[in-house]
Amino acid sequence: MSSKPMEMQLVPAPEKRVAALPPRPPANSSSALVEYTPPAPKPEEEDIEIKLRRILECVPVRVSNTSGSSAGSGSGDFHQYRQMRRKEQDRLARMDVDYQKKKEEAEFMLRREERLKAAEERTAKKRLKRQKKKQKKQENKKIKLDNNGEQQQQKQENSDVDGSSENEAV
């Protein structure tokens, strides 16, 4: 080791090349692990149970707050499990309530249409009966007028000496 101080030289650092960035995903894609594809729309006549089954099959399930493979069960894991379980049970309960509501509404609409159809049939039957009664009444009135008119004509013919009457032109 020598006692001479070492001289330091300034050497320019080599230029750093900017590494090319990895390609970015398209703007419309998400960072989700599972890509969501909406189910194809079908007619409304499809049974609600089939719709629910299709939704359960198509919608991806995301589990949050999962423990790693090397992690043991800590003191907070039970609370996370209980919270996830409660959320899932609430979701299932809401689905059941919605299903029951729609089912009751469909049954109500069916009964309502049957009642309306029966009421319309009764109304049509009574309307026909009223029309027949009205027509019969008009025919009876016409017959009475004709009979009275003939009687009046006969009276006028008997009373008129010259044989001409004003009612004959009618």
ABEGO torsion letter per residue (X at the ends): XBABBBBBBBBBBBBBBBBBBBBBBBAABBABABBBBBBBBBBAABBAAAAAAAAAAABBBBBBGBBBAABBBBAAAAAAAAAAAAAAAAAAAAAAAAAAAAAAAAAAAAAAAAAAAAAAAAAAAAAAAAAAAAAAAAAAAAAAAAAAAAAAAAAAAAABAAGBBAAAAX
